[in-house]
């Protein structure tokens, strides 16, 4: 029996997912700053439905290492193409943007760079160091690819000591081959396990799951339990939105009430912080998690 997701017509978007576009001078200032510093954001490249809100609040999720990904995941709107060389000035430009936006919490992600021996880990490290140097006291959250589970690459990122290490599981075990190009369910869990073990005393780990791709409730609960087995601290649950007709279809629009139910179950499993709702994304309201003493 095939695990491929069913092909169907695009479903009508329910009212609870309709976004009212804000009108704000802060939005224009944020966009102008990103253009001036020639920076990419996952907000734009991944067609995040929340980018209007976030930019209007003067924040953004920076996407380093270019805007061309070496993977072609079925859910993601980021362009898949042969990447360009890394820009050595990018870490300082990200640092300048975080300073001028006066961010207290920044999320830094990247495209998958399987073309590089370290998967771009050294570039992550340089960016973390530059941001912290320019912004003492800032909380740094990284949302990383799996680096093909290369220990040296993972350690490069951890050596820069981000406060939060995020790697998304994205979907349940059965659907992973259809949803995540070249990714492995167990590999992602192992990356989170290693990060948590090596970061004892200072690091929080985080992961996210998209709902509405055809997963069952039992499969979702299994994925949440698997994340707790590797001591993942923070969980995000959000609705998958089909970015274009070329991407995987939405199988189900999960109701806000169901998201509330899943969020409560996650808290009962032991996650320290849970964000669960149709519009939740990995970095959405990321600064709402308050750092406390690490066990």
C-alpha positions, 0 to 999 in steps of 0.5 A: 500500500502506497504512503503517497499523499492523495491528489485532490482539488485545492480545498477552500480556505476556512475563515479562521485562516484568512489573514487581514493584511495590516497597514503599518509604517513599521512594515515598510521600514522592515522591508526597506531595511532588509532590502538595504542590507540585501538579506533573505527571510524565510518570511518571503522565501517560504511565503509565510502567511504571517510575514505581514504581521511580523514585519509590521511588528519590526521583526523577521526570521533571517534565512542565511546561506542564500535563497536556493535550497539543495532539497525539494521538499513537497511542502516548501516554497523555497526555490530549489536550484544550484546554490550560489557561493556563500557571502562572507559579509552576510553574518555582519549584515544579519547582525546589523539588521538585528541591531537596527531592529532592536531585537531581543530575540532573533531566529536564524534559519537557512536553506539546506546546503548539501553541496557544502561539506559542513552543510553551512554549519560554519556559516551558522556559527559565524552568524551567531557570533556576529549577532551576539557581538553586535547585540550583547544579551540577545536571545539567539534561536537557530532553525537548522537543517539536519546537516546529514547528521554530520557530527562535526557540523552539528558541533560547529553550531553548538559551539557558538552556543545559541540559546535555542536549537530548533530542527523541525520534524515537520510531519509524522513518520509515515508521511516523511518520505512524501513530504521531506526530500532526502530527510529521514524521520529518525535522523531528525530525532537523532539530531535533536537528541544529540543537540540536547545531550551536548547542550546540557546546562544551557540549550533548549531544543525545539521542533515543529509539526505541520498538520493537515497533510493526511496524518492520523491523530495516533500518528501525530501523538506518536510523533509528539511522544518521539520528540519527548523521548529525545527530551525536546523542550519546545513544540510548535503545531501549525496548519499546513498551507499549500504554497502553490498548485505544484506543492502537496495538497492540503488534506484537512484544515484542522479546527482551532479547537482541535489545535487547542486539544493537541496543545493541551496534550503536548503540555501533559507530555512534558513540553516546557512550551507549546504553541499550537494553532492554525497560524503557528509557524516555527518562529511565530511569536518565538520570543514568547518562550521565557528562558529559565534555568536549564536542567 
